[in-house]
Amino acid sequence: MLLAACGDQFADPADFDGEPRCGAEKYYELLGKRESVLNSIDLPKTARVLHPNDVITMDFSPDRLTIDIDTSGLISSVTCR
């Protein structure tokens, strides 16, 4: 029951209409740069920065900015998920 209170309006990816809502396009310029550039940027409160081998939830949220860091410490992807 507790988890239902935390539910996202798009908890089921099949309900997603295909329109990203997290503003990832504003951060595309970060691709290929070192993770340390994130220290000088105000990211949305719901954003997450993921590193290799991080344990994460598999819920889908088109409103959540997700930034992936590769094993070299470079930003490898900026997506809404």
Buried (B, 14 or more C-beta within 10 A) or exposed (E): EEEEEEEEEBBEEEEBEEEBBBEBEEBEEBEEEEBEEBEEEEEEEEBBBBEEEEEEEEBBBBBBBBBBBEEEEBBBBBBBB
